[in-house]
Amino acid sequence: MYCSKCGKVIQDGVAFCSACGSSASGGNYQAPPYWSQAQYQMPLKNTGLTVILAFLFTGLGHLYIGRIKRGVGIIIGGVLLPLASLFAFLPLLALNDESGLGGFIIIVIAVLVLDFAYWLWNIFDAHKLANEYNEALRRTGNPPW
């Protein structure tokens, strides 16, 4: 039950409201006023902004939508992938001409292709997660993570 004057909860069998002191007898019980029923609604994440952030810097879109560990992991992966690719493709230098220029070009192209694929995956993943976040927020009122 609720106090008709202040809207606070009144225990059954109590004669007066403990918050404001008004009488609890004589049918003074009502639903609480509309202002006490309002709940905070978390804002949706802007999927366009998520994509732009992921486009500009790998992992930043994930940080925006609240996937902090994943975003940091993607940022670290974006730094380590070119280095690991470079070391993985270094043996190709020995297979080419004496100058090593042909092997170097192959290595650079392979690293660029892998980085580009990783960058594209980052954008698509951030967009997908932003949509999942917004859908969970619409469905339950709570963020999924």
Backbone hydrogen bonds, N-H to C=O, Kabsch-Sander energy under -0.5 kcal/mol:
donor,donor_aa,acceptor,acceptor_aa,energy
3,C,8,K,-2.7
7,G,3,C,-1.1
10,I,1,M,-2.6
14,V,11,Q,-1.4
17,C,22,S,-2.6
21,G,17,C,-1.5
24,A,15,A,-4.0
25,S,15,A,-0.5
30,Q,2,Y,-1.0
36,S,33,P,-1.5
37,Q,33,P,-0.6
37,Q,34,Y,-1.0
38,A,34,Y,-0.6
42,M,40,Y,-0.6
47,T,45,K,-0.7
50,T,46,N,-2.0
51,V,47,T,-2.2
52,I,48,G,-2.3
53,L,49,L,-2.7
54,A,50,T,-2.3
55,F,51,V,-2.4
56,L,52,I,-2.4
57,F,53,L,-2.4
60,L,57,F,-2.1
63,L,59,G,-1.6
64,Y,60,L,-2.0
65,I,61,G,-1.6
66,G,63,L,-1.0
67,R,62,H,-2.2
68,I,66,G,-1.5
71,G,67,R,-2.7
72,V,68,I,-2.8
73,G,69,K,-2.4
74,I,70,R,-2.4
75,I,71,G,-2.3
76,I,72,V,-2.6
77,G,73,G,-2.6
78,G,74,I,-2.3
79,V,75,I,-1.1
79,V,76,I,-0.6
80,L,76,I,-2.8
81,L,77,G,-2.7
83,L,79,V,-0.9
84,A,80,L,-3.1
85,S,81,L,-2.7
86,L,82,P,-2.4
87,F,83,L,-2.1
88,A,84,A,-2.1
89,F,85,S,-2.1
90,L,86,L,-0.7
92,L,89,F,-1.6
93,L,90,L,-2.0
94,A,90,L,-0.5
94,A,91,P,-0.8
95,L,91,P,-0.6
95,L,92,L,-0.6
96,N,92,L,-0.5
96,N,93,L,-0.9
100,G,97,D,-0.6
104,F,100,G,-2.0
105,I,101,L,-2.2
106,I,102,G,-2.0
107,I,103,G,-2.3
108,V,104,F,-2.5
109,I,105,I,-2.5
110,A,106,I,-2.5
111,V,107,I,-2.6
112,L,108,V,-2.5
113,V,109,I,-2.4
114,L,110,A,-2.3
115,D,111,V,-2.6
116,F,112,L,-2.4
117,A,113,V,-2.3
118,Y,114,L,-2.3
119,W,115,D,-2.5
120,L,116,F,-2.6
121,W,117,A,-2.5
122,N,118,Y,-2.2
123,I,119,W,-1.8
124,F,120,L,-2.4
125,D,121,W,-2.9
126,A,122,N,-2.3
127,H,123,I,-2.1
128,K,124,F,-2.5
129,L,125,D,-2.6
130,A,126,A,-2.1
131,N,127,H,-2.0
132,E,128,K,-2.1
133,Y,129,L,-2.5
134,N,130,A,-2.4
135,E,131,N,-2.4
136,A,132,E,-2.5
137,L,133,Y,-2.3
138,R,134,N,-2.3
139,R,135,E,-2.4
140,T,136,A,-2.9
141,G,136,A,-0.6
141,G,137,L,-1.3
142,N,136,A,-0.6
